[in-house]
């Protein structure tokens, strides 16, 4: 994947899940909480907003874990926007890969060994 110019909103979520990518010299990213243009009855809007809030928090925490600090994640969910250039994005992405790899390795160390079927 090659990302050029402004990669904003859900575009950053797609980029974060790409197996590999290259960034152009003019790359910039905007990371922010979800937005909506929903309308209709107020009761329907409230129900949709509550469901979207829960879903977006899960997506944001999962996607940007290790990319943003825990405080930055909390601030993102509270409404703060993050603008990053290519160098900042790449560095944070590399840090995220290291965090996720360490988390995976730790989970492998504490995972219980499979039981021997003959012993059951």
Protein Blocks (a to p, Z undefined) as FASTA:
>chain_A
ZZehjaehjlmmmmmmpfbdcddfkbccdddddddfbecjfklmmmmmmmmmmmmmmmmm
mmmgokacfklmmmmmnopacdddfklmmmmmmmmmmmmmmmmmmmmmmpccdddfklZZ
